[in-house]
Amino acid sequence: MEFWRRWHISLNRWLFDYLFSPMTTGRSWMRGQMSLGFFFLFLLSGLWHGALWTYIVWGILHGIGLVVQHRWDLFYRGLCRSDRKYVRLRKSRSYQLLAWFMTQTFFLLTLIPFRATSMTKAWDYFKALLVSNGSTMPSLLSLHLGISVLFILGYHLLELTPGQSIRKRFFALPLPLRGFVYGLIIVFLALFIPVGSGTFIYAAF
């Protein structure tokens, strides 16, 4: 839930303040229907980005994700009330890392329909991430995904206590060496930017 509160904070705050709260706390039949409210909220968020099936599917997926997270949170709170060991488990580093990994993986996969021009292309892209292109080597998209995941994991792990010493040593390196590393990252990103992808997503508004 914390991720969706912080991501696209201005839009999400407006949606939650002016749509979600009135729907779930008002006097209508949706009062207290948190799961249904989450689903409708992100369905509307998908339509806000564009009246295309790709955006609608993206909104539905995020709505389902919020419903699953909400139901799991309610279930886990019940476990915490019955046994304090679940409270300690929830505060553990392993639980937090697993929750972070699952959230980021879900979000990245849902970007496939969000950025695709059609559901057919979205499905083709998704298959290319998981299936080899027929040769003995993984597909280029699978390699790209693997490198991207490792980079994101490494970046966030450096912010944790065990990785801060590595982070300090990196920033202690000579400036030209650090610049070379930054250059490699920029080249990697440039190689995988689709040609002609610079259209502003809200251009129609």
Order of alpha helices (4+ residues) and beta strands (2+ residues): alpha-alpha-alpha-alpha-alpha-alpha-alpha-alpha-alpha-alpha-alpha
